[in-house]
Amino acid sequence: MKCKFCGNENMSVMALVPARSPDGALTAFACLPCAKKKGLYCEKHDRPFTGFDDETSVCIMCVEEFIKQEKYRIHEVAKRIFDVIPYEEKERLLFAAEIAAELTDRNRDVAIFRFVASRAKRSGLLIDDIIDEHIAKTKSVSFILGEHFHCFP
């Protein structure tokens, strides 16, 4: 294996990091120094970041810590979002949340909060700004789910 960034092949430890390539690959191997330098590796949790379709990335463990810190807001955030989006977007969000809740053995509101928390950590925005500026103003949950996530009947 060779580091995507520096080309070094003599590293004892490589990380699989989110790095889009012209050939369509969404991940690549990187040596730890390059992964850290590129901001694709969490030193606190000693793990590579997870990448998303919008080419942002985040340490999933950091997101989980954030959720634990802000857990008192889980139901409030879900309610605020449902109060400002139209029916079609509610259906879209519910569909995504039910899938996520089933995969994680958590409830729907926790899944919705995780979508928001992940976006907050990836973008550096506050939860309230995500709701007010990116969900309420657009009447869409695309900012937290991605443009390509849609319900399929």
N, C-alpha and C positions, 0 to 999 in steps of 0.2 A: 504494500500500500504506500501511496505517496500523498503528501500533504497538498491539498488543492491550492493553498496560498503561497507556500514557499518552495514546494517541490521536493522537500526532504523526504527520503525514504528510510532513513536510519533512526527513526524514533521508536522507542519501546512502547509508547502509549499514543494511540490516535483516538480521536473522538469523531463520531458521526454527527455532523452539525448541519443545520438548515442553511443551504447555499444553492440557490437556483443556478443552473448551468444552461448554456445555449442549446444543449442537446435535450433539454426537458427534465433532467434530473433535478429533484428537489432537495437532495442531501449530498454531502460530500465528506470525505475523510479529511481531517485537519490535525496537525500536531497540536498538542496542548498549548504551547506558547502562541501559536497563530490563532487558535480558537479563542483564547482569552483576549488577545490583542484586538480581534475583530468583534468582541462583545458577544460571542456565541457560546460562552461557557460560564456557568455560575460557580465561582470559587467557593461561595458559602456552602452550597449543597454538593459540590464536587460532581457536577453533571452538565452535559451539554443542554443548550436551550432546545425547545420545541419550536418548529417553524409553522407558519400559517400561510394560507393562500395569498394574503395581501403582502407577503414578503417581510412581515414583522416576525419577531421571535421573542420568547420569554422562557424563564425557568419555571416549569410547572410547580415545583416545590415552593417557589416564592409566591406564586398565585395561591396555592393552598394555605400558606401562612397568612396571606392577606385576607383570605376568606375567613379564617379563624379569628383574626383580629376584628373584622367588621361583621361578624355573624349576627349581631343584634340588628343589622339593617336588611337582612335577607328578605323578609316579607314586605317591608316598606318599599324596597327597590322594585320588586316584582309588581307590586300594586301601582307604583308610580308609572312604570312602563305601560302596563295594561290600560291605565287611565288616559294615556296620550296617543295611543296608536289605533288605527282603524281595524275593523274586523279581519280583513285579509292578513294583516300583519300579526294579529293575535293568533290566528290559525297557524301561521308560519312559525311563530315563536313557541307556541304550545307543541307543535310537532317536533321541533328541535329539542325542546326541554324534556319531552317525554322519552325520547330516545336516549338523551344524556342521563336522565334520571334512572332509567332502566339499566344502563351500563354501569352506573356508579352506585347503585343501591341507595340513592338519595331521592329526595322529593323534587318536584318540579320547580319550586321557588329557589332551591339551592342550585339547581342547574342553571336557571336564569341568572342568578347572582354570579355564578362561575363565568358565564359568558361576559358579563359586565366587568368582573374583576380581571379576567384575562385581558380584555381590551384596555382597561385602566393601566395595568402593568406594562403592556406593550406600547402604549401611546404616551404614558406619563400624564394622563389626564385624571382628574378627580371623577368619582362616580357621578356626582351631581352634574358635572359638566357634560359627561357622556349622555345622561338622560336629557338634560335641558337643551344642549347644543346639537346633539347628533341624533337623538331619537325623537324628541318632541317637535323640533323644528322641521325635520324631514318626514315625520309620521311614518318612519321606517325603522326596522331593526337590523338593516343591512350592516350598520357600523359594528354591531356586536356579533352577528352571524356570518357576515360576508355576503357579497353580492350574489354568489352562485348557489346559496342554500335556499331551496324552495321546497314546498310541500308537493308530494306526488300522490294523487288520489289512488 
